[in-house]
């Protein structure tokens, strides 16, 4: 059975995934909307920057985030100057790393969903004197619901599976920054394959269920009558 320490690590993982997903949606929805609607000439530079975590080794990304969050980094120096402590090796630091690492997995589905809406529904709403904000909340968001669901599930699932970034930023502090992926690595390193199997199987089932949910919900949205 799963040990008490692994249950704690799983709890930290789920908490991290939930908080990170909420932050990702708050940041990702307006950003994806702007990317889908903007005609800025150099928009591709921002898109390339956002997609960088897709190709950059997680340890490299984690290393630079650790430097930034550390006492000599810009973020760490700012938090220290404001009377706080550095965010390296804290749960808050894990959230920042997770948001940066999972941002493209949330922004890209959202951007595709907003782009697929087209101009006609928004123009029709404009003829009814709907403001840009009204058009966004009453037309764009409901029509982009499948993309929002996909983005949320992908962001949540991707956070659960993180290893390199969270290890670099958070270390391996039990009950605080020790997540399930690190716990599996610890078990394997200690040749404790029984606990590694239990925890890995739990993560496998959870990931599969999340994907089933997103595919089922998207299928239901597609077959619903207009």
DOGU-409178 format. One record per residue: residue in one letter; residue number from 1; y, z, x of N, C-alpha, C, O, CB in turn. Coordinates in steps of 0.02 Angstrom, whole numbers. Each point is the difference from the previous one (the first is absolute). Glycine has a CB too. Layout:
<nodes>
res,n,npy,npz,npx,capy,capz,capx,cpy,cpz,cpx,opy,opz,opx,cbpy,cbpz,cbpx
a,NUM,Y,Z,X,Y,Z,X,Y,Z,X,Y,Z,X,Y,Z,X
...
</nodes>
This chain:
<nodes>
res,n,npy,npz,npx,capy,capz,capx,cpy,cpz,cpx,opy,opz,opx,cbpy,cbpz,cbpx
x,1,-60,0,42,60,0,-42,63,0,44,-2,15,59,-61,46,-150
x,2,119,-79,59,63,-1,37,22,70,16,-1,44,-43,33,-151,-13
x,3,-13,119,118,19,67,22,69,18,-26,37,-43,-25,-107,29,128
x,4,87,79,-98,65,24,-23,57,-33,39,52,-17,-29,-104,126,-4
x,5,42,-118,98,51,-32,41,11,-72,-21,57,-24,0,-87,99,93
x,6,-24,-110,-111,7,-70,-22,34,-4,-68,39,-46,-13,-141,17,78
x,7,89,77,-109,34,2,-65,75,10,10,41,-31,-35,-145,78,-19
x,8,122,-4,101,71,10,16,31,-64,26,55,-19,-20,-78,140,45
x,9,-13,-155,21,25,-63,28,7,-52,-55,48,-39,0,-102,65,110
x,10,7,-28,-157,4,-47,-55,59,16,-45,33,-46,-25,-157,30,30
x,11,138,80,-15,58,20,-39,65,-22,32,45,-24,-34,-110,121,-9
x,12,70,-88,109,60,-23,36,7,-75,-7,55,-26,-8,-66,122,89
x,13,-45,-132,-76,1,-72,-5,25,-23,-69,44,-44,-4,-139,38,85
x,14,69,35,-134,21,-19,-67,73,17,-13,36,-38,-32,-154,55,-7
x,15,139,41,64,71,19,-7,44,-50,38,52,-21,-26,-85,142,14
x,16,13,-139,72,38,-47,40,4,-68,-35,52,-31,-3,-86,91,108
x,17,-23,-82,-132,-2,-65,-34,44,0,-62,35,-49,-13,-151,31,56
x,18,115,73,-81,40,4,-61,75,0,16,38,-38,-31,-131,101,-25
x,19,113,-22,103,71,4,18,24,-66,30,53,-25,-17,-64,148,37
x,20,-29,-151,26,19,-63,32,5,-57,-50,45,-41,4,-101,80,100
x,21,9,-42,-152,2,-53,-50,62,5,-43,31,-51,-16,-155,49,15
x,22,143,63,-18,62,10,-40,61,-25,39,42,-34,-28,-95,133,-30
x,23,57,-80,121,56,-22,42,-1,-76,9,52,-33,-3,-52,144,63
x,24,-60,-139,-50,-7,-72,10,24,-39,-61,33,-51,7,-129,72,70
x,25,80,3,-136,22,-34,-61,76,5,-9,32,-48,-20,-144,71,-32
x,26,139,36,65,72,9,-6,38,-47,48,50,-29,-19,-68,150,-14
x,27,-7,-128,93,31,-44,49,-20,-73,-10,42,-45,7,-40,140,74
x,28,-65,-106,-97,-27,-67,-1,23,-42,-59,10,-60,7,-107,104,53
x,29,104,-13,-119,18,-39,-60,69,-33,7,5,-61,-9,-75,138,-59
x,30,123,-40,84,65,-34,9,1,-48,59,32,-52,-2,22,151,-49
x,31,-90,-81,105,-1,-44,58,-36,-66,-16,24,-53,18,-23,154,57
x,32,-58,-96,-110,-36,-60,-19,39,-43,-49,-2,-61,3,-105,122,16
x,33,143,-28,-65,42,-37,-47,53,-39,36,13,-58,-16,-34,145,-71
x,34,53,-55,136,52,-35,39,-30,-58,39,29,-54,2,37,161,7
x,35,-123,-97,22,-32,-53,38,-20,-59,-45,4,-58,21,-45,144,61
x,36,20,-70,-143,-21,-53,-45,59,-40,-28,-7,-59,-16,-92,129,-14
x,37,156,-38,25,58,-32,-32,52,-25,50,41,-43,-17,-61,115,-81
x,38,20,-44,158,53,-16,48,-9,-70,29,-55,-24,10,65,146,17
x,39,47,-153,-14,1,-65,35,32,6,68,23,-50,29,-18,-8,-140
x,40,-4,118,138,29,11,66,-36,-43,52,-61,-4,0,93,122,-33
x,41,6,-149,75,-27,-48,48,-49,31,49,-49,-32,19,154,-32,-30
x,42,-92,125,30,-42,33,51,-47,52,-30,-20,47,33,111,-66,50
x,43,-108,9,-145,-46,46,-34,-68,3,35,-33,52,-1,92,-76,-107
x,44,-79,-31,139,-65,-2,33,-5,51,57,-55,22,17,47,-143,-47
x,45,65,139,60,-2,49,54,-19,69,-27,-40,36,30,128,-101,32
x,46,-61,83,-120,-18,63,-31,-72,-1,-23,-35,51,6,154,-35,-42
x,47,-142,-72,9,-70,-5,-22,-47,7,59,-53,31,-6,89,-105,-88
x,48,-18,45,151,-41,6,60,-2,72,24,-52,25,22,79,-143,10
x,49,30,152,-35,3,70,21,-43,44,-45,-35,44,24,151,-63,20
x,50,-113,7,-109,-39,40,-47,-75,-13,9,-41,45,-11,136,-48,-69
x,51,-113,-58,100,-71,-17,8,-28,20,67,-60,-8,13,78,-86,-91
x,52,24,119,122,-22,16,68,-59,48,2,-45,-9,42,161,-9,-6
x,53,-119,70,-79,-58,45,2,-67,-34,-14,-53,27,15,129,63,-50
x,54,-74,-150,5,-62,-36,-14,-34,-25,63,-61,-6,2,108,-28,-111
x,55,-8,21,161,-28,-29,61,6,47,60,-33,-10,51,61,-102,-95
x,56,16,162,39,10,45,56,-56,52,3,-16,29,-52,141,-47,44
x,57,-154,31,66,-51,53,4,27,66,-25,56,19,18,-108,-77,80
x,58,14,94,-140,25,63,-28,21,51,53,48,37,-11,-121,-57,-85
x,59,38,21,153,18,48,52,68,-17,30,37,46,19,-158,-28,6
x,60,138,-82,-21,65,-20,27,55,22,-49,51,29,20,-103,-127,41
x,61,41,83,-125,48,21,-51,7,76,0,55,27,-4,-82,-129,-65
x,62,-30,137,72,1,73,1,35,28,60,35,51,-5,-140,-52,-58
x,63,97,-32,120,33,24,61,76,-3,-6,35,49,15,-134,-88,52
x,64,125,-17,-91,73,-7,-6,27,45,-55,56,25,5,-64,-143,37
x,65,-30,128,-95,22,47,-51,0,71,28,45,40,-17,-90,-115,-72
x,66,-4,92,130,-2,66,31,61,11,45,30,54,-1,-155,-56,-2
x,67,144,-49,40,60,4,42,62,10,-43,43,41,17,-98,-114,70
x,68,59,35,-142,58,5,-44,6,67,-34,54,27,-9,-62,-149,-9
x,69,-50,151,0,0,64,-36,2,60,46,13,56,-22,-75,-112,-68
x,70,49,45,155,-1,54,48,69,28,15,50,-27,-24,-150,-24,73
x,71,104,104,-10,64,33,13,51,-43,35,60,10,-7,-122,95,12
x,72,38,-154,34,47,-44,37,12,-66,-37,39,-41,24,-77,92,82
x,73,6,-61,-163,9,-61,-38,59,4,-47,26,55,-12,-148,-76,21
x,74,144,-35,-37,59,1,-45,-11,41,-63,45,37,-21,-16,-149,64
x,75,-88,107,-74,-13,38,-61,-9,74,16,27,43,-34,-81,-143,-18
x,76,16,115,105,-10,69,20,64,34,21,11,58,-17,-125,-88,52
x,77,157,-5,2,64,28,21,44,14,-60,37,49,-2,-46,-109,111
x,78,6,15,-160,42,10,-60,-23,60,-39,41,41,-21,-20,-164,16
x,79,-86,130,-6,-25,57,-39,12,66,37,13,51,-31,-100,-125,-20
x,80,83,72,117,15,60,39,73,18,-4,18,59,-5,-112,-87,83
x,81,138,-23,-75,72,13,-5,19,28,-68,49,37,-6,-29,-129,89
x,82,-58,74,-134,14,25,-68,-30,68,-13,5,26,-55,-1,-143,17
x,83,-34,147,89,-27,67,-7,-74,3,-16,-27,54,-10,138,-21,-24
x,84,-143,-91,30,-72,-1,-15,-40,-8,63,25,10,55,-1,-59,-167
x,85,-87,32,104,-45,-12,57,-20,-73,1,12,-37,-47,-55,156,42
x,86,12,-139,59,-23,-69,5,-57,-11,-49,-35,46,-19,70,-51,140
x,87,-44,-58,-140,-50,-17,-50,-68,-19,31,-49,-10,-37,142,-28,-36
x,88,-95,33,138,-64,-15,32,-49,57,-11,19,59,4,39,-129,83
x,89,-121,53,-101,-54,49,-11,14,44,-61,-17,59,-1,-6,-59,124
x,90,54,-30,-174,11,34,-64,-22,-47,-56,-8,-60,10,105,128,38
x,91,-105,-39,-108,-19,-42,-57,55,-50,-17,-14,-56,-19,-56,151,-26
x,92,133,-74,52,55,-46,-11,-2,-60,46,16,-56,-20,52,152,-18
x,93,-87,-83,101,-7,-56,47,-56,-47,-21,6,-61,8,37,135,82
x,94,-98,-46,-116,-54,-42,-25,23,-45,-57,-19,-58,-3,-62,147,37
x,95,122,-62,-78,26,-40,-55,42,-58,25,-7,-56,-23,6,158,-50
x,96,44,-88,122,42,-54,28,-44,-53,32,11,-60,-12,82,142,31
x,97,-141,-62,21,-45,-48,32,-40,-40,-51,-8,-60,8,1,136,90
x,98,-17,-43,-150,-39,-34,-51,42,-51,-38,-24,-55,-16,-48,156,6
x,99,134,-83,-5,44,-46,-36,14,-62,42,-3,-56,-26,55,153,-34
x,100,-37,-87,123,14,-57,44,-61,-45,7,5,-61,-3,79,130,66
x,101,-143,-37,-54,-61,-38,12,-24,-37,-62,-27,-54,5,-4,138,82
x,102,41,-55,-147,-26,-30,-61,52,-41,-38,-16,-29,-51,-62,124,44
x,103,140,-98,32,53,-34,-37,-17,-73,-16,11,-22,-56,70,98,112
x,104,-107,-116,-8,-16,-70,-18,-53,-6,-53,0,-48,-38,32,16,152
x,105,-79,80,-118,-52,-3,-50,27,12,-70,-33,-16,-50,-49,54,136
x,106,141,-9,-91,32,13,-64,53,-53,-15,4,-24,-57,-24,147,72
x,107,60,-142,34,55,-46,-12,-26,-70,-16,27,-33,-45,45,100,122
x,108,-123,-91,-42,-22,-69,-11,-28,-12,-70,19,-50,-30,-44,45,151
x,109,-19,48,-148,-21,-11,-70,58,4,-50,2,-38,-48,-113,84,79
x,110,158,-1,-18,57,6,-44,44,-62,4,24,-25,-51,-27,150,64
x,111,14,-149,47,42,-60,9,-32,-60,-35,35,-39,-32,8,85,141
x,112,-109,-54,-101,-35,-55,-33,5,6,-76,8,-50,-35,-87,42,132
x,113,73,69,-123,4,11,-72,69,-17,-27,6,-32,-52,-93,121,62
x,114,139,-68,26,68,-15,-22,15,-75,5,34,-28,-43,1,143,79
x,115,-60,-147,17,12,-72,8,-34,-40,-55,26,-51,-21,-18,68,145
x,116,-67,7,-147,-37,-36,-52,34,2,-68,-16,-40,-43,-88,67,105
x,117,150,19,-72,35,5,-64,42,-62,-14,3,-25,-56,-1,150,68
x,118,30,-150,41,43,-58,-9,68,20,-29,15,59,-9,-116,-130,-6
x,119,141,20,2,69,13,-24,6,-2,-76,46,32,-27,-6,-81,132
x,120,-84,14,-140,9,-10,-72,1,65,-40,44,7,-43,-100,-117,58
x,121,10,157,-4,4,63,-40,64,38,13,29,29,-46,-153,-22,49
x,122,146,-7,59,62,36,17,61,-34,-29,47,33,-23,-101,8,128
x,123,53,-108,-105,56,-37,-29,2,9,-76,54,4,-30,-62,-88,123
x,124,-51,87,-124,-3,12,-72,29,68,-17,37,8,-49,-138,-81,40
x,125,84,124,50,28,66,-11,75,1,11,37,35,-35,-146,16,70
x,126,132,-91,13,72,-3,13,38,-30,-59,56,21,-14,-80,-31,136
x,127,-6,-38,-156,33,-30,-58,7,51,-57,43,-8,-44,-89,-103,76
x,128,4,163,-31,5,54,-49,45,56,24,1,55,-27,-115,-83,-13
x,129,153,12,92,50,46,29,-31,61,34,31,53,3,48,-91,-91
x,130,-139,30,113,-31,55,38,30,1,70,8,-52,32,-115,42,-98
x,131,125,69,89,29,7,67,-54,-11,53,-59,2,-16,146,79,-29
x,132,-68,-93,107,-51,-7,53,-47,59,4,-60,-8,12,141,-61,52
x,133,-55,130,-74,-42,59,2,-49,1,-59,-58,18,7,149,45,53
x,134,-66,-82,-119,-43,-3,-59,-55,-53,10,-58,12,-18,154,24,-55
x,135,-78,-93,102,-50,-53,11,-54,24,48,-58,-18,-7,146,-69,-13
x,136,-68,127,69,-48,25,48,-50,47,-33,-60,-5,10,146,-8,81
x,137,-60,60,-130,-43,52,-29,-38,-24,-62,-57,22,-11,136,63,56
x,138,-50,-129,-84,-32,-20,-63,-38,-65,5,-42,-14,-43,132,73,-16
x,139,-77,-99,110,-35,-64,7,-41,-3,64,-61,-11,-2,153,-44,-62
x,140,-59,67,121,-34,-9,64,-57,50,11,-56,-19,16,163,-25,30
x,141,-92,108,-56,-52,51,13,-60,-7,-46,-57,3,24,147,73,14
x,142,-81,-84,-104,-59,-9,-42,-41,-61,18,-62,2,-1,123,55,-89
x,143,-28,-113,106,-37,-61,17,-35,5,68,-49,-34,12,131,-30,-80
x,144,-56,107,111,-29,9,67,-51,57,2,-21,20,55,127,-65,-6
x,145,-125,71,-107,-44,58,-1,-66,-10,39,-19,46,37,68,-19,-147
x,146,-83,-84,105,-61,-9,41,13,7,75,-39,30,36,-5,-105,-125
x,147,101,47,112,17,6,70,17,70,20,-16,22,56,56,-137,-59
x,148,-9,153,-42,17,70,14,-63,41,5,-7,43,44,117,-56,-103
x,149,-158,1,14,-63,36,2,-37,-15,65,-25,45,34,17,-49,-159
x,150,6,-60,143,-34,-20,62,33,33,60,-34,25,45,2,-134,-97
x,151,99,108,54,36,29,56,-13,74,6,-10,26,55,98,-113,-68
x,152,-88,123,-44,-11,72,2,-70,17,24,-8,45,41,89,-32,-134
x,153,-131,-49,69,-69,14,20,-11,-18,74,-32,38,36,-6,-59,-154
x,154,65,-36,139,-7,-19,70,35,50,46,-27,18,52,20,-139,-87
x,155,66,142,16,36,50,41,-38,65,4,-5,29,54,112,-82,-87
x,156,-135,75,-23,-39,63,-2,-63,-7,43,-14,42,41,58,-17,-157
x,157,-81,-80,105,-63,-10,36,12,-9,75,-39,24,41,-11,-75,-144
x,158,103,15,120,14,-12,71,18,64,35,-18,10,58,55,-125,-85
x,159,-1,159,-7,18,64,29,-63,42,13,-5,34,51,116,-38,-109
x,160,-158,2,11,-62,38,9,-37,-22,63,-31,41,34,24,-27,-159
x,161,9,-78,139,-38,-26,56,36,0,67,-28,-24,50,-28,-45,-131
x,162,116,96,85,37,0,63,-33,44,52,-30,52,-17,135,-74,-47
x,163,-100,1,127,-28,41,54,48,2,60,24,53,19,-140,-83,-57
x,164,129,-28,67,39,-2,62,69,28,-7,23,39,42,-87,-136,-11
x,165,99,78,-85,69,23,-8,3,75,-13,40,35,30,-9,-148,-75
x,166,-74,137,0,3,72,-17,-23,43,59,23,56,8,-43,-85,-128
x,167,-26,3,160,-23,38,58,56,6,52,9,53,29,-126,-92,-49
x,168,155,-14,30,54,1,49,57,45,-23,29,36,40,-61,-152,-4
x,169,49,113,-100,58,37,-25,-18,72,-18,38,46,16,8,-153,-60
x,170,-104,116,12,-16,67,-26,-48,40,41,-6,60,-9,27,-107,-99
x,171,-57,15,154,-50,36,38,-60,18,-44,-21,-40,-41,111,85,115
x,172,-116,14,-64,-61,20,-36,4,75,-17,-42,39,21,-25,-128,40
x,173,118,107,-100,12,70,-18,-34,14,-66,20,-28,-52,90,30,115
x,174,-160,40,-63,-39,15,-60,45,28,-55,40,45,12,-141,-24,58
x,175,93,-48,-131,39,23,-57,70,-27,-4,35,12,-49,-103,88,54
x,176,91,-136,46,68,-26,1,3,-75,11,28,-37,-40,10,147,82
x,177,-68,-133,13,3,-71,16,-69,-31,12,-6,-59,15,118,79,34
x,178,-164,20,-56,-68,-26,9,-23,-35,-64,-14,33,-50,-13,59,134
x,179,24,-158,-82,-19,-39,-59,-74,-19,5,-32,13,51,150,-56,-64
x,180,-144,12,-40,-71,-14,-4,-24,-48,55,-54,9,28,61,10,-151
x,181,33,-71,138,-21,-48,51,-7,33,68,-45,-18,39,102,-72,-103
x,182,-14,137,80,-5,36,63,-60,47,-1,-33,9,51,157,-16,-36
x,183,-137,37,-73,-58,44,-7,-65,-38,12,-45,26,32,109,45,-113
x,184,-69,-132,56,-59,-42,12,-8,-13,75,-55,4,27,67,-57,-141
x,185,43,36,147,-2,-13,72,-23,62,38,-40,-5,47,133,-79,-60
x,186,-68,142,-7,-21,62,33,-75,12,-8,-34,19,48,147,29,-69
x,187,-140,-61,-39,-71,10,-11,-42,-47,44,-50,20,29,75,16,-147
x,188,-4,-98,121,-37,-49,41,4,19,74,-49,-5,36,72,-85,-121
x,189,36,111,106,9,19,71,-44,59,17,-23,6,57,140,-48,-60
x,190,-129,86,-46,-43,59,11,-73,-13,-18,-41,46,-1,140,26,-21
x,191,-115,-136,9,-68,-20,-19,-24,34,-64,-60,9,-10,35,-27,131
x,192,72,38,-163,-16,31,-64,-2,-55,-53,46,-6,-41,8,117,75
x,193,-107,-151,-33,-4,-58,-44,-10,18,-73,17,-39,-44,-62,-24,141
x,194,17,121,-111,-11,20,-69,66,8,-37,10,-30,-53,-117,87,87
x,195,152,-18,-5,66,9,-32,41,-63,2,39,-14,-45,-42,134,78
x,196,-6,-160,20,35,-64,4,-22,-45,-57,41,-36,-30,-31,47,155
x,197,-76,-11,-140,-26,-41,-55,28,24,-67,21,-42,-40,-125,21,106
x,198,104,86,-79,24,26,-63,73,-18,-12,18,-24,-53,-99,118,63
x,199,123,-83,41,71,-13,-8,14,-75,-4,41,-22,-40,-15,127,101
x,200,-61,-144,-20,9,-73,-2,-22,-29,-67,33,-44,-27,-50,40,151
x,201,-38,29,-150,-24,-23,-65,50,16,-55,12,-41,-45,-130,56,84
x,202,148,45,-36,50,18,-49,60,-47,2,26,-20,-52,-64,138,60
x,203,61,-134,53,57,-46,7,-18,-70,-22,41,-35,-29,1,105,123
x,204,-104,-90,-80,-24,-66,-21,1,-7,-76,24,-49,-27,-95,42,130
x,205,44,57,-137,-2,-1,-73,70,1,-29,15,-37,-47,-126,96,49
x,206,155,-16,26,68,4,-25,37,-67,8,34,-22,-46,-33,144,75
x,207,-9,-154,28,33,-64,13,-26,-53,-48,39,-40,-26,-24,71,146
x,208,-81,-31,-132,-29,-49,-46,26,10,-71,16,-48,-35,-118,42,107
x,209,106,69,-94,25,15,-67,72,-22,-8,18,-27,-52,-97,124,46
x,210,120,-87,57,70,-21,-3,5,-75,-9,41,-24,-39,-9,121,110
x,211,-73,-134,-34,2,-73,-5,-26,-23,-68,27,-48,-29,-42,39,153
x,212,-36,41,-150,-25,-17,-67,54,11,-52,8,-41,-45,-125,72,80
x,213,153,24,-28,54,15,-48,53,-54,0,21,-23,-53,-43,145,68
x,214,44,-143,45,54,-49,3,-23,-68,-26,39,-34,-34,9,95,132
x,215,-110,-81,-83,-24,-64,-25,-10,2,-76,15,-48,-34,-70,27,145
x,216,30,76,-135,-12,7,-72,66,-1,-39,5,-32,-52,-110,97,76
x,217,155,-29,1,64,4,-34,36,-67,2,30,-21,-50,-22,141,79
x,218,-12,-155,28,31,-66,4,-34,-50,-45,33,-43,-30,0,68,147
x,219,-100,-20,-123,-36,-45,-45,19,14,-72,7,-47,-39,-102,42,121
x,220,104,68,-99,19,17,-68,69,-27,-16,12,-23,-56,-83,126,62
x,221,117,-100,43,67,-26,-12,-1,-75,-10,36,-27,-42,12,120,111
x,222,-92,-128,-30,-2,-73,-6,-29,-23,-66,21,-52,-26,-34,47,149
x,223,-35,42,-151,-32,-22,-62,36,24,-62,-16,-22,-56,-92,22,117
x,224,157,43,-54,37,24,-59,41,-57,-30,30,-39,37,-25,156,12
x,225,-4,-122,-115,39,-54,-31,75,11,10,23,57,3,-113,-74,-87
x,226,126,-37,89,73,4,10,34,26,-63,61,7,-1,-67,-102,83
</nodes>
